[in-house]
Amino acid sequence: MSTRYLPLLVSLLVVMPFLTWGQQATPTGFPIAENGFSNKTFLIGEAGGKRPSANDVHDYFIFQPDGRALFRETRGTTVLKDSPLGWRLAGDSLYFLPSAVTLEAAGKTQRIEREAIKYAVTKVSGGYLLKRKEEQRLLTEVQ
């Protein structure tokens, strides 16, 4: 072996243990803590989009610690719609659990269960980024 490769070999032997230690010490996906959402209200916005003006419709998620949440739509200080739903965190995913729908027709009542909606959650500066297929939403905490 040539002496010109010796410094390269020594540096690799010194650096490699630190590189592998760093990979083992850092988890690949940081799980989002449930207390990051509980008892908090978040403004729902477009990722990378402009902030809505005061006359625009604002959408919020209001999270409660018991697994309940509220989707609220407002214009100014007027509440246009409140929709209850459930929520839970599993790893780096946020699941919204919409309430069942009850339909009445021809004197019969039918209850229709709705599927959970799964979003991948990433903590970003200013809030949380929710991703689902091509859809991205930015949740910004309202103080």
N, CA, C and O atoms as CSV, one atom per row, in Angstrom:
chain,resi,resn,atom,element,x,y,z
A,1,MET,N,N,0.833,-1.171,0.000
A,1,MET,CA,C,0.000,0.000,0.000
A,1,MET,C,C,0.883,1.240,0.000
A,1,MET,O,O,1.892,1.306,0.701
A,2,SER,N,N,0.498,2.175,-0.765
A,2,SER,CA,C,1.270,3.398,-0.917
A,2,SER,C,C,1.072,4.299,0.303
A,2,SER,O,O,0.015,4.278,0.934
A,3,THR,N,N,2.083,5.077,0.624
A,3,THR,CA,C,1.999,5.983,1.774
A,3,THR,C,C,1.110,7.186,1.489
A,3,THR,O,O,0.686,7.869,2.422
A,4,ARG,N,N,0.822,7.455,0.234
A,4,ARG,CA,C,-0.039,8.608,-0.060
A,4,ARG,C,C,-1.499,8.322,0.309
A,4,ARG,O,O,-2.263,9.267,0.508
A,5,TYR,N,N,-1.911,7.059,0.408
A,5,TYR,CA,C,-3.281,6.707,0.809
A,5,TYR,C,C,-3.419,6.560,2.322
A,5,TYR,O,O,-4.534,6.462,2.835
A,6,LEU,N,N,-2.314,6.544,3.028
A,6,LEU,CA,C,-2.335,6.342,4.470
A,6,LEU,C,C,-3.112,7.440,5.209
A,6,LEU,O,O,-3.922,7.098,6.070
A,7,PRO,N,N,-2.919,8.732,4.929
A,7,PRO,CA,C,-3.711,9.762,5.636
A,7,PRO,C,C,-5.225,9.623,5.372
A,7,PRO,O,O,-6.035,9.854,6.270
A,8,LEU,N,N,-5.594,9.251,4.162
A,8,LEU,CA,C,-7.007,9.061,3.840
A,8,LEU,C,C,-7.588,7.902,4.644
A,8,LEU,O,O,-8.692,8.005,5.179
A,9,LEU,N,N,-6.859,6.821,4.726
A,9,LEU,CA,C,-7.312,5.650,5.466
A,9,LEU,C,C,-7.440,5.958,6.957
A,9,LEU,O,O,-8.412,5.551,7.593
A,10,VAL,N,N,-6.476,6.663,7.508
A,10,VAL,CA,C,-6.513,7.017,8.934
A,10,VAL,C,C,-7.689,7.949,9.215
A,10,VAL,O,O,-8.385,7.774,10.216
A,11,SER,N,N,-7.920,8.929,8.356
A,11,SER,CA,C,-9.032,9.857,8.581
A,11,SER,C,C,-10.379,9.143,8.495
A,11,SER,O,O,-11.293,9.460,9.257
A,12,LEU,N,N,-10.515,8.183,7.579
A,12,LEU,CA,C,-11.755,7.408,7.499
A,12,LEU,C,C,-11.974,6.585,8.760
A,12,LEU,O,O,-13.094,6.499,9.264
A,13,LEU,N,N,-10.907,5.979,9.268
A,13,LEU,CA,C,-11.021,5.177,10.483
A,13,LEU,C,C,-11.384,6.028,11.696
A,13,LEU,O,O,-12.063,5.553,12.606
A,14,VAL,N,N,-10.940,7.273,11.713
A,14,VAL,CA,C,-11.248,8.163,12.832
A,14,VAL,C,C,-12.672,8.718,12.721
A,14,VAL,O,O,-13.370,8.820,13.730
A,15,VAL,N,N,-13.105,9.071,11.528
A,15,VAL,CA,C,-14.396,9.742,11.329
A,15,VAL,C,C,-15.572,8.769,11.317
A,15,VAL,O,O,-16.649,9.128,11.791
A,16,MET,N,N,-15.413,7.566,10.800
A,16,MET,CA,C,-16.526,6.621,10.637
A,16,MET,C,C,-17.281,6.315,11.929
A,16,MET,O,O,-18.512,6.291,11.900
A,17,PRO,N,N,-16.618,6.080,13.053
A,17,PRO,CA,C,-17.397,5.811,14.272
A,17,PRO,C,C,-18.328,6.965,14.658
A,17,PRO,O,O,-19.434,6.734,15.147
A,18,PHE,N,N,-17.881,8.204,14.439
A,18,PHE,CA,C,-18.726,9.349,14.766
A,18,PHE,C,C,-19.925,9.452,13.829
A,18,PHE,O,O,-21.018,9.818,14.261
A,19,LEU,N,N,-19.734,9.139,12.570
A,19,LEU,CA,C,-20.845,9.172,11.614
A,19,LEU,C,C,-21.892,8.119,11.953
A,19,LEU,O,O,-23.089,8.406,11.928
A,20,THR,N,N,-21.457,6.916,12.265
A,20,THR,CA,C,-22.424,5.866,12.599
A,20,THR,C,C,-23.087,6.142,13.940
A,20,THR,O,O,-24.263,5.819,14.111
A,21,TRP,N,N,-22.376,6.725,14.893
A,21,TRP,CA,C,-22.986,7.084,16.167
A,21,TRP,C,C,-24.066,8.132,15.959
A,21,TRP,O,O,-25.128,8.049,16.576
A,22,GLY,N,N,-23.819,9.111,15.106
A,22,GLY,CA,C,-24.814,10.147,14.819
A,22,GLY,C,C,-26.070,9.575,14.197
A,22,GLY,O,O,-27.169,10.044,14.492
A,23,GLN,N,N,-25.935,8.579,13.348
A,23,GLN,CA,C,-27.106,7.959,12.737
A,23,GLN,C,C,-27.912,7.182,13.762
A,23,GLN,O,O,-29.141,7.158,13.686
A,24,GLN,N,N,-27.257,6.552,14.707
A,24,GLN,CA,C,-27.969,5.783,15.726
A,24,GLN,C,C,-28.612,6.692,16.758
A,24,GLN,O,O,-29.677,6.365,17.282
A,25,ALA,N,N,-27.998,7.817,17.063
A,25,ALA,CA,C,-28.496,8.702,18.113
A,25,ALA,C,C,-29.667,9.555,17.647
A,25,ALA,O,O,-30.453,10.009,18.478
A,26,THR,N,N,-29.807,9.783,16.361
A,26,THR,CA,C,-30.860,10.639,15.844
A,26,THR,C,C,-31.958,9.798,15.228
A,26,THR,O,O,-31.711,9.075,14.263
A,27,PRO,N,N,-33.193,9.879,15.778
A,27,PRO,CA,C,-34.283,9.120,15.175
A,27,PRO,C,C,-34.638,9.684,13.808
A,27,PRO,O,O,-34.478,10.880,13.564
A,28,THR,N,N,-35.118,8.826,12.921
A,28,THR,CA,C,-35.416,9.266,11.562
A,28,THR,C,C,-36.634,10.160,11.506
A,28,THR,O,O,-36.634,11.136,10.756
A,29,GLY,N,N,-37.668,9.866,12.266
A,29,GLY,CA,C,-38.857,10.708,12.270
A,29,GLY,C,C,-39.189,11.086,13.696
A,29,GLY,O,O,-39.449,10.214,14.524
A,30,PHE,N,N,-39.186,12.373,13.995
A,30,PHE,CA,C,-39.502,12.808,15.341
A,30,PHE,C,C,-41.007,12.735,15.530
A,30,PHE,O,O,-41.743,13.418,14.818
A,31,PRO,N,N,-41.489,11.923,16.475
A,31,PRO,CA,C,-42.928,11.878,16.691
A,31,PRO,C,C,-43.417,13.202,17.274
A,31,PRO,O,O,-42.740,13.823,18.093
A,32,ILE,N,N,-44.579,13.614,16.845
A,32,ILE,CA,C,-45.174,14.850,17.326
A,32,ILE,C,C,-45.861,14.541,18.653
A,32,ILE,O,O,-46.614,13.573,18.752
A,33,ALA,N,N,-45.604,15.354,19.664
A,33,ALA,CA,C,-46.208,15.128,20.978
A,33,ALA,C,C,-47.672,15.549,20.954
A,33,ALA,O,O,-48.032,16.559,20.350
A,34,GLU,N,N,-48.509,14.758,21.622
A,34,GLU,CA,C,-49.941,15.048,21.654
A,34,GLU,C,C,-50.217,16.381,22.331
A,34,GLU,O,O,-51.179,17.065,21.980
A,35,ASN,N,N,-49.381,16.763,23.306
A,35,ASN,CA,C,-49.601,18.040,23.973
A,35,ASN,C,C,-49.277,19.227,23.070
A,35,ASN,O,O,-49.545,20.372,23.435
A,36,GLY,N,N,-48.710,18.970,21.906
A,36,GLY,CA,C,-48.506,20.035,20.928
A,36,GLY,C,C,-49.811,20.495,20.309
A,36,GLY,O,O,-49.867,21.575,19.721
A,37,PHE,N,N,-50.872,19.687,20.432
A,37,PHE,CA,C,-52.174,20.022,19.869
A,37,PHE,C,C,-53.250,20.251,20.929
A,37,PHE,O,O,-54.150,21.064,20.719
A,38,SER,N,N,-53.177,19.552,22.061
A,38,SER,CA,C,-54.233,19.608,23.070
A,38,SER,C,C,-54.444,21.017,23.600
A,38,SER,O,O,-53.490,21.752,23.858
A,39,ASN,N,N,-55.725,21.382,23.760
A,39,ASN,CA,C,-56.129,22.687,24.301
A,39,ASN,C,C,-55.564,23.856,23.503
A,39,ASN,O,O,-55.262,24.904,24.074
A,40,LYS,N,N,-55.418,23.693,22.205
A,40,LYS,CA,C,-54.887,24.764,21.365
A,40,LYS,C,C,-55.789,24.986,20.162
A,40,LYS,O,O,-56.506,24.090,19.720
A,41,THR,N,N,-55.730,26.202,19.650
A,41,THR,CA,C,-56.478,26.579,18.456
A,41,THR,C,C,-55.479,26.910,17.364
A,41,THR,O,O,-54.512,27.635,17.597
A,42,PHE,N,N,-55.715,26.373,16.161
A,42,PHE,CA,C,-54.813,26.588,15.038
A,42,PHE,C,C,-55.572,27.174,13.861
A,42,PHE,O,O,-56.657,26.707,13.516
A,43,LEU,N,N,-54.997,28.199,13.246
A,43,LEU,CA,C,-55.504,28.747,11.995
A,43,LEU,C,C,-55.031,27.838,10.875
A,43,LEU,O,O,-53.858,27.470,10.823
A,44,ILE,N,N,-55.939,27.472,9.978
A,44,ILE,CA,C,-55.593,26.598,8.856
A,44,ILE,C,C,-55.292,27.483,7.659
A,44,ILE,O,O,-56.132,28.285,7.251
A,45,GLY,N,N,-54.110,27.344,7.098
A,45,GLY,CA,C,-53.727,28.134,5.942
A,45,GLY,C,C,-53.064,27.278,4.886
A,45,GLY,O,O,-52.719,26.120,5.125
A,46,GLU,N,N,-52.893,27.857,3.727
A,46,GLU,CA,C,-52.189,27.186,2.643
A,46,GLU,C,C,-50.696,27.223,2.939
A,46,GLU,O,O,-50.176,28.242,3.394
A,47,ALA,N,N,-50.021,26.135,2.687
A,47,ALA,CA,C,-48.573,26.092,2.870
A,47,ALA,C,C,-47.928,27.038,1.868
A,47,ALA,O,O,-48.095,26.884,0.659
A,48,GLY,N,N,-47.190,28.019,2.380
A,48,GLY,CA,C,-46.521,28.978,1.515
A,48,GLY,C,C,-47.454,30.034,0.952
A,48,GLY,O,O,-47.049,30.838,0.113
A,49,GLY,N,N,-48.699,30.039,1.403
A,49,GLY,CA,C,-49.686,30.988,0.884
A,49,GLY,C,C,-49.686,32.281,1.670
A,49,GLY,O,O,-49.004,32.416,2.686
A,50,LYS,N,N,-50.474,33.240,1.173
A,50,LYS,CA,C,-50.571,34.527,1.851
A,50,LYS,C,C,-51.562,34.416,3.001
A,50,LYS,O,O,-52.430,33.544,3.004
A,51,ARG,N,N,-51.424,35.302,3.970
A,51,ARG,CA,C,-52.347,35.330,5.096
A,51,ARG,C,C,-53.651,35.968,4.632
A,51,ARG,O,O,-53.625,36.959,3.902
A,52,PRO,N,N,-54.791,35.416,5.045
A,52,PRO,CA,C,-56.067,35.971,4.617
A,52,PRO,C,C,-56.332,37.321,5.272
A,52,PRO,O,O,-55.845,37.591,6.369
A,53,SER,N,N,-57.116,38.176,4.588
A,53,SER,CA,C,-57.459,39.478,5.143
A,53,SER,C,C,-58.601,39.310,6.138
A,53,SER,O,O,-59.132,38.210,6.291
A,54,ALA,N,N,-58.987,40.400,6.822
A,54,ALA,CA,C,-60.004,40.328,7.877
A,54,ALA,C,C,-61.371,39.926,7.338
A,54,ALA,O,O,-62.147,39.305,8.064
A,55,ASN,N,N,-61.692,40.259,6.084
A,55,ASN,CA,C,-63.005,39.934,5.523
A,55,ASN,C,C,-63.067,38.544,4.911
A,55,ASN,O,O,-64.149,38.075,4.558
A,56,ASP,N,N,-61.943,37.886,4.782
A,56,ASP,CA,C,-61.924,36.533,4.227
A,56,ASP,C,C,-62.456,35.534,5.248
A,56,ASP,O,O,-62.537,35.819,6.442
A,57,VAL,N,N,-62.811,34.377,4.752
A,57,VAL,CA,C,-63.230,33.281,5.620
A,57,VAL,C,C,-61.985,32.641,6.224
A,57,VAL,O,O,-61.036,32.314,5.511
A,58,HIS,N,N,-61.998,32.465,7.545
A,58,HIS,CA,C,-60.894,31.818,8.251
A,58,HIS,C,C,-61.361,30.464,8.750
A,58,HIS,O,O,-62.484,30.329,9.236
A,59,ASP,N,N,-60.505,29.466,8.631
A,59,ASP,CA,C,-60.804,28.127,9.130
A,59,ASP,C,C,-59.863,27.818,10.286
A,59,ASP,O,O,-58.676,28.141,10.241
A,60,TYR,N,N,-60.411,27.186,11.326
A,60,TYR,CA,C,-59.644,26.851,12.519
A,60,TYR,C,C,-59.883,25.397,12.907
A,60,TYR,O,O,-60.935,24.827,12.619
A,61,PHE,N,N,-58.888,24.809,13.564
A,61,PHE,CA,C,-59.062,23.559,14.288
A,61,PHE,C,C,-58.869,23.895,15.758
A,61,PHE,O,O,-57.862,24.493,16.137
A,62,ILE,N,N,-59.835,23.511,16.585
A,62,ILE,CA,C,-59.741,23.689,18.026
A,62,ILE,C,C,-59.636,22.289,18.621
A,62,ILE,O,O,-60.598,21.522,18.592
A,63,PHE,N,N,-58.467,21.961,19.159
A,63,PHE,CA,C,-58.199,20.617,19.675
A,63,PHE,C,C,-58.458,20.562,21.175
A,63,PHE,O,O,-58.068,21.470,21.910
A,64,GLN,N,N,-59.112,19.503,21.626
A,64,GLN,CA,C,-59.352,19.271,23.045
A,64,GLN,C,C,-58.611,17.997,23.445
A,64,GLN,O,O,-58.425,17.111,22.610
A,65,PRO,N,N,-58.184,17.886,24.707
A,65,PRO,CA,C,-57.344,16.750,25.101
A,65,PRO,C,C,-58.056,15.401,25.110
A,65,PRO,O,O,-57.392,14.364,25.122
A,66,ASP,N,N,-59.377,15.386,25.105
A,66,ASP,CA,C,-60.104,14.114,25.186
A,66,ASP,C,C,-60.348,13.475,23.824
A,66,ASP,O,O,-61.176,12.571,23.707
A,67,GLY,N,N,-59.648,13.926,22.804
A,67,GLY,CA,C,-59.800,13.335,21.473
A,67,GLY,C,C,-60.884,13.985,20.638
A,67,GLY,O,O,-61.182,13.527,19.535
A,68,ARG,N,N,-61.473,15.048,21.155
A,68,ARG,CA,C,-62.467,15.786,20.378
A,68,ARG,C,C,-61.816,17.034,19.796
A,68,ARG,O,O,-60.861,17.579,20.348
A,69,ALA,N,N,-62.356,17.464,18.676
A,69,ALA,CA,C,-61.880,18.685,18.040
A,69,ALA,C,C,-63.067,19.375,17.389
A,69,ALA,O,O,-64.145,18.797,17.254
A,70,LEU,N,N,-62.849,20.606,16.994
A,70,LEU,CA,C,-63.887,21.380,16.342
A,70,LEU,C,C,-63.272,22.048,15.123
A,70,LEU,O,O,-62.243,22.715,15.226
A,71,PHE,N,N,-63.903,21.867,13.969
A,71,PHE,CA,C,-63.516,22.614,12.776
A,71,PHE,C,C,-64.429,23.826,12.757
A,71,PHE,O,O,-65.649,23.677,12.693
A,72,ARG,N,N,-63.860,25.023,12.811
A,72,ARG,CA,C,-64.647,26.254,12.869
A,72,ARG,C,C,-64.326,27.128,11.670
A,72,ARG,O,O,-63.164,27.349,11.329
A,73,GLU,N,N,-65.384,27.620,11.039
A,73,GLU,CA,C,-65.255,28.532,9.902
A,73,GLU,C,C,-65.829,29.878,10.326
A,73,GLU,O,O,-66.970,29.947,10.783
A,74,THR,N,N,-65.049,30.952,10.180
A,74,THR,CA,C,-65.490,32.278,10.604
A,74,THR,C,C,-65.267,33.299,9.501
A,74,THR,O,O,-64.447,33.107,8.603
A,75,ARG,N,N,-66.020,34.393,9.594
A,75,ARG,CA,C,-65.784,35.588,8.779
A,75,ARG,C,C,-65.788,36.747,9.760
A,75,ARG,O,O,-66.826,37.085,10.329
A,76,GLY,N,N,-64.624,37.353,9.955
A,76,GLY,CA,C,-64.498,38.375,10.992
A,76,GLY,C,C,-64.699,37.724,12.350
A,76,GLY,O,O,-63.989,36.781,12.700
A,77,THR,N,N,-65.683,38.232,13.132
A,77,THR,CA,C,-65.985,37.638,14.433
A,77,THR,C,C,-67.209,36.730,14.379
A,77,THR,O,O,-67.611,36.182,15.405
A,78,THR,N,N,-67.808,36.562,13.206
A,78,THR,CA,C,-69.003,35.741,13.053
A,78,THR,C,C,-68.623,34.296,12.742
A,78,THR,O,O,-67.858,34.027,11.815
A,79,VAL,N,N,-69.168,33.372,13.530
A,79,VAL,CA,C,-68.941,31.944,13.287
A,79,VAL,C,C,-69.927,31.488,12.225
A,79,VAL,O,O,-71.138,31.589,12.420
A,80,LEU,N,N,-69.424,30.990,11.105
A,80,LEU,CA,C,-70.273,30.509,10.021
A,80,LEU,C,C,-70.663,29.053,10.218
A,80,LEU,O,O,-71.794,28.665,9.922
A,81,LYS,N,N,-69.726,28.239,10.721
A,81,LYS,CA,C,-69.989,26.809,10.850
A,81,LYS,C,C,-69.065,26.207,11.902
A,81,LYS,O,O,-67.880,26.533,11.967
A,82,ASP,N,N,-69.626,25.321,12.724
A,82,ASP,CA,C,-68.860,24.503,13.657
A,82,ASP,C,C,-69.139,23.047,13.333
A,82,ASP,O,O,-70.296,22.627,13.301
A,83,SER,N,N,-68.097,22.280,13.094
A,83,SER,CA,C,-68.251,20.856,12.789
A,83,SER,C,C,-67.415,20.046,13.773
A,83,SER,O,O,-66.189,20.155,13.769
A,84,PRO,N,N,-68.059,19.228,14.624
A,84,PRO,CA,C,-67.291,18.411,15.562
A,84,PRO,C,C,-66.646,17.223,14.857
A,84,PRO,O,O,-67.206,16.671,13.910
A,85,LEU,N,N,-65.477,16.840,15.322
A,85,LEU,CA,C,-64.789,15.662,14.821
A,85,LEU,C,C,-63.839,15.165,15.893
A,85,LEU,O,O,-63.558,15.872,16.861
A,86,GLY,N,N,-63.352,13.968,15.721
A,86,GLY,CA,C,-62.373,13.407,16.636
A,86,GLY,C,C,-60.983,13.526,16.032
A,86,GLY,O,O,-60.829,13.773,14.836
A,87,TRP,N,N,-59.974,13.348,16.875
A,87,TRP,CA,C,-58.600,13.383,16.384
A,87,TRP,C,C,-57.732,12.481,17.259
A,87,TRP,O,O,-58.034,12.228,18.425
A,88,ARG,N,N,-56.647,12.008,16.655
A,88,ARG,CA,C,-55.635,11.258,17.406
A,88,ARG,C,C,-54.320,11.306,16.645
A,88,ARG,O,O,-54.291,11.432,15.420
A,89,LEU,N,N,-53.241,11.203,17.398
A,89,LEU,CA,C,-51.896,11.159,16.828
A,89,LEU,C,C,-51.365,9.742,16.921
A,89,LEU,O,O,-51.547,9.062,17.931
A,90,ALA,N,N,-50.710,9.307,15.866
A,90,ALA,CA,C,-50.039,8.009,15.850
A,90,ALA,C,C,-48.713,8.204,15.128
A,90,ALA,O,O,-48.674,8.292,13.901
A,91,GLY,N,N,-47.627,8.270,15.895
A,91,GLY,CA,C,-46.313,8.506,15.292
A,91,GLY,C,C,-46.248,9.892,14.687
A,91,GLY,O,O,-46.431,10.891,15.383
A,92,ASP,N,N,-45.987,9.953,13.390
A,92,ASP,CA,C,-45.924,11.248,12.713
A,92,ASP,C,C,-47.172,11.493,11.868
A,92,ASP,O,O,-47.126,12.249,10.898
A,93,SER,N,N,-48.288,10.857,12.233
A,93,SER,CA,C,-49.546,11.012,11.491
A,93,SER,C,C,-50.636,11.555,12.404
A,93,SER,O,O,-50.742,11.171,13.569
A,94,LEU,N,N,-51.435,12.444,11.858
A,94,LEU,CA,C,-52.596,12.996,12.549
A,94,LEU,C,C,-53.834,12.475,11.842
A,94,LEU,O,O,-53.976,12.626,10.629
A,95,TYR,N,N,-54.729,11.861,12.603
A,95,TYR,CA,C,-55.959,11.308,12.049
A,95,TYR,C,C,-57.134,12.162,12.507
A,95,TYR,O,O,-57.309,12.406,13.701
A,96,PHE,N,N,-57.939,12.615,11.546
A,96,PHE,CA,C,-59.204,13.265,11.866
A,96,PHE,C,C,-60.297,12.228,11.696
A,96,PHE,O,O,-60.341,11.516,10.693
A,97,LEU,N,N,-61.173,12.149,12.675
A,97,LEU,CA,C,-62.230,11.147,12.692
A,97,LEU,C,C,-63.569,11.872,12.601
A,97,LEU,O,O,-64.138,12.242,13.629
A,98,PRO,N,N,-64.085,12.082,11.378
A,98,PRO,CA,C,-65.345,12.809,11.221
A,98,PRO,C,C,-66.504,12.056,11.864
A,98,PRO,O,O,-66.510,10.826,11.915
A,99,SER,N,N,-67.483,12.811,12.351
A,99,SER,CA,C,-68.671,12.207,12.950
A,99,SER,C,C,-69.491,11.507,11.883
A,99,SER,O,O,-69.419,11.841,10.700
A,100,ALA,N,N,-70.267,10.532,12.320
A,100,ALA,CA,C,-71.155,9.822,11.398
A,100,ALA,C,C,-72.270,10.759,10.937
A,100,ALA,O,O,-72.633,11.703,11.639
A,101,VAL,N,N,-72.802,10.488,9.759
A,101,VAL,CA,C,-73.890,11.282,9.187
A,101,VAL,C,C,-75.166,10.460,9.276
A,101,VAL,O,O,-75.166,9.267,8.972
A,102,THR,N,N,-76.253,11.099,9.692
A,102,THR,CA,C,-77.545,10.427,9.755
A,102,THR,C,C,-78.440,10.996,8.665
A,102,THR,O,O,-78.679,12.203,8.618
A,103,LEU,N,N,-78.933,10.130,7.790
A,103,LEU,CA,C,-79.824,10.540,6.702
A,103,LEU,C,C,-81.214,9.978,6.948
A,103,LEU,O,O,-81.370,8.838,7.385
A,104,GLU,N,N,-82.225,10.798,6.659
A,104,GLU,CA,C,-83.609,10.346,6.761
A,104,GLU,C,C,-84.261,10.498,5.401
A,104,GLU,O,O,-84.215,11.567,4.793
A,105,ALA,N,N,-84.871,9.418,4.929
A,105,ALA,CA,C,-85.580,9.443,3.646
A,105,ALA,C,C,-86.666,8.381,3.674
A,105,ALA,O,O,-86.447,7.258,4.129
A,106,ALA,N,N,-87.828,8.748,3.185
A,106,ALA,CA,C,-88.968,7.826,3.087
A,106,ALA,C,C,-89.265,7.153,4.425
A,106,ALA,O,O,-89.584,5.965,4.478
A,107,GLY,N,N,-89.154,7.929,5.506
A,107,GLY,CA,C,-89.476,7.397,6.818
A,107,GLY,C,C,-88.424,6.495,7.426
A,107,GLY,O,O,-88.634,5.953,8.511
A,108,LYS,N,N,-87.310,6.322,6.765
A,108,LYS,CA,C,-86.237,5.474,7.292
A,108,LYS,C,C,-85.023,6.334,7.635
A,108,LYS,O,O,-84.728,7.323,6.964
A,109,THR,N,N,-84.340,5.935,8.684
A,109,THR,CA,C,-83.130,6.627,9.108
A,109,THR,C,C,-81.938,5.709,8.890
A,109,THR,O,O,-81.958,4.534,9.257
A,110,GLN,N,N,-80.909,6.267,8.288
A,110,GLN,CA,C,-79.700,5.482,8.046
A,110,GLN,C,C,-78.497,6.260,8.551
A,110,GLN,O,O,-78.343,7.450,8.272
A,111,ARG,N,N,-77.649,5.570,9.299
A,111,ARG,CA,C,-76.422,6.171,9.824
A,111,ARG,C,C,-75.260,5.744,8.930
A,111,ARG,O,O,-75.060,4.556,8.678
A,112,ILE,N,N,-74.504,6.719,8.461
A,112,ILE,CA,C,-73.371,6.452,7.577
A,112,ILE,C,C,-72.084,6.839,8.307
A,112,ILE,O,O,-71.871,8.005,8.638
A,113,GLU,N,N,-71.238,5.849,8.549
A,113,GLU,CA,C,-69.936,6.094,9.180
A,113,GLU,C,C,-68.972,6.632,8.128
A,113,GLU,O,O,-68.976,6.184,6.981
A,114,ARG,N,N,-68.151,7.593,8.527
A,114,ARG,CA,C,-67.176,8.158,7.595
A,114,ARG,C,C,-65.778,7.697,7.979
A,114,ARG,O,O,-65.489,7.453,9.150
A,115,GLU,N,N,-64.918,7.581,6.973
A,115,GLU,CA,C,-63.551,7.094,7.190
A,115,GLU,C,C,-62.671,8.175,7.809
A,115,GLU,O,O,-62.905,9.371,7.633
A,116,ALA,N,N,-61.659,7.725,8.535
A,116,ALA,CA,C,-60.679,8.642,9.112
A,116,ALA,C,C,-59.851,9.271,7.996
A,116,ALA,O,O,-59.583,8.642,6.972
A,117,ILE,N,N,-59.456,10.508,8.210
A,117,ILE,CA,C,-58.622,11.233,7.247
A,117,ILE,C,C,-57.223,11.324,7.850
A,117,ILE,O,O,-57.046,11.874,8.938
A,118,LYS,N,N,-56.229,10.785,7.143
A,118,LYS,CA,C,-54.858,10.718,7.656
A,118,LYS,C,C,-53.994,11.800,7.010
A,118,LYS,O,O,-53.979,11.959,5.790
A,119,TYR,N,N,-53.277,12.539,7.856
A,119,TYR,CA,C,-52.314,13.538,7.405
A,119,TYR,C,C,-50.950,13.207,7.993
A,119,TYR,O,O,-50.857,12.804,9.152
A,120,ALA,N,N,-49.906,13.369,7.215
A,120,ALA,CA,C,-48.542,13.309,7.740
A,120,ALA,C,C,-48.259,14.669,8.363
A,120,ALA,O,O,-48.561,15.700,7.762
A,121,VAL,N,N,-47.682,14.682,9.563
A,121,VAL,CA,C,-47.448,15.926,10.291
A,121,VAL,C,C,-45.958,16.177,10.405
A,121,VAL,O,O,-45.189,15.285,10.762
A,122,THR,N,N,-45.558,17.405,10.098
A,122,THR,CA,C,-44.170,17.824,10.243
A,122,THR,C,C,-44.150,19.135,11.005
A,122,THR,O,O,-44.868,20.071,10.653
A,123,LYS,N,N,-43.328,19.211,12.051
A,123,LYS,CA,C,-43.176,20.466,12.790
A,123,LYS,C,C,-42.300,21.386,11.966
A,123,LYS,O,O,-41.186,21.020,11.589
A,124,VAL,N,N,-42.803,22.588,11.683
A,124,VAL,CA,C,-42.057,23.585,10.921
A,124,VAL,C,C,-42.048,24.879,11.729
A,124,VAL,O,O,-42.787,25.021,12.704
A,125,SER,N,N,-41.203,25.820,11.311
A,125,SER,CA,C,-41.199,27.100,12.017
A,125,SER,C,C,-42.557,27.760,11.807
A,125,SER,O,O,-43.024,27.900,10.677
A,126,GLY,N,N,-43.166,28.151,12.881
A,126,GLY,CA,C,-44.468,28.800,12.794
A,126,GLY,C,C,-45.650,27.862,12.940
A,126,GLY,O,O,-46.791,28.324,12.901
A,127,GLY,N,N,-45.432,26.569,13.106
A,127,GLY,CA,C,-46.571,25.677,13.279
A,127,GLY,C,C,-46.303,24.252,12.838
A,127,GLY,O,O,-45.207,23.721,13.020
A,128,TYR,N,N,-47.330,23.641,12.253
A,128,TYR,CA,C,-47.266,22.259,11.791
A,128,TYR,C,C,-47.731,22.203,10.338
A,128,TYR,O,O,-48.699,22.861,9.958
A,129,LEU,N,N,-47.034,21.416,9.542
A,129,LEU,CA,C,-47.413,21.217,8.153
A,129,LEU,C,C,-48.120,19.873,8.041
A,129,LEU,O,O,-47.563,18.838,8.406
A,130,LEU,N,N,-49.350,19.895,7.533
A,130,LEU,CA,C,-50.125,18.674,7.309
A,130,LEU,C,C,-50.055,18.345,5.831
A,130,LEU,O,O,-50.317,19.207,4.992
A,131,LYS,N,N,-49.703,17.099,5.498
A,131,LYS,CA,C,-49.600,16.680,4.096
A,131,LYS,C,C,-50.468,15.458,3.862
A,131,LYS,O,O,-50.460,14.506,4.642
A,132,ARG,N,N,-51.221,15.507,2.760
A,132,ARG,CA,C,-52.071,14.383,2.353
A,132,ARG,C,C,-52.164,14.424,0.840
A,132,ARG,O,O,-52.742,15.351,0.273
A,133,LYS,N,N,-51.600,13.427,0.188
A,133,LYS,CA,C,-51.526,13.365,-1.275
A,133,LYS,C,C,-50.919,14.667,-1.782
A,133,LYS,O,O,-49.797,14.995,-1.394
A,134,GLU,N,N,-51.614,15.427,-2.635
A,134,GLU,CA,C,-51.051,16.696,-3.121
A,134,GLU,C,C,-51.451,17.881,-2.255
A,134,GLU,O,O,-51.022,19.005,-2.514
A,135,GLU,N,N,-52.258,17.650,-1.240
A,135,GLU,CA,C,-52.767,18.720,-0.383
A,135,GLU,C,C,-51.788,19.008,0.750
A,135,GLU,O,O,-51.261,18.089,1.377
A,136,GLN,N,N,-51.550,20.292,1.004
A,136,GLN,CA,C,-50.713,20.701,2.130
A,136,GLN,C,C,-51.406,21.838,2.858
A,136,GLN,O,O,-51.875,22.792,2.236
A,137,ARG,N,N,-51.469,21.733,4.169
A,137,ARG,CA,C,-52.073,22.756,5.014
A,137,ARG,C,C,-51.086,23.128,6.111
A,137,ARG,O,O,-50.395,22.269,6.658
A,138,LEU,N,N,-51.030,24.398,6.420
A,138,LEU,CA,C,-50.172,24.879,7.491
A,138,LEU,C,C,-51.053,25.254,8.676
A,138,LEU,O,O,-51.956,26.079,8.545
A,139,LEU,N,N,-50.791,24.649,9.829
A,139,LEU,CA,C,-51.511,24.988,11.053
A,139,LEU,C,C,-50.646,25.948,11.855
A,139,LEU,O,O,-49.528,25.611,12.246
A,140,THR,N,N,-51.170,27.150,12.096
A,140,THR,CA,C,-50.471,28.166,12.860
A,140,THR,C,C,-51.234,28.395,14.151
A,140,THR,O,O,-52.430,28.686,14.121
A,141,GLU,N,N,-50.556,28.267,15.285
A,141,GLU,CA,C,-51.246,28.404,16.570
A,141,GLU,C,C,-51.727,29.832,16.779
A,141,GLU,O,O,-51.011,30.795,16.504
A,142,VAL,N,N,-52.964,29.946,17.277
A,142,VAL,CA,C,-53.559,31.238,17.603
A,142,VAL,C,C,-53.433,31.418,19.107
A,142,VAL,O,O,-53.887,30.568,19.873
A,143,GLN,N,N,-52.829,32.497,19.530
A,143,GLN,CA,C,-52.627,32.746,20.972
A,143,GLN,C,C,-53.847,33.370,21.596
A,143,GLN,O,O,-53.854,33.646,22.796
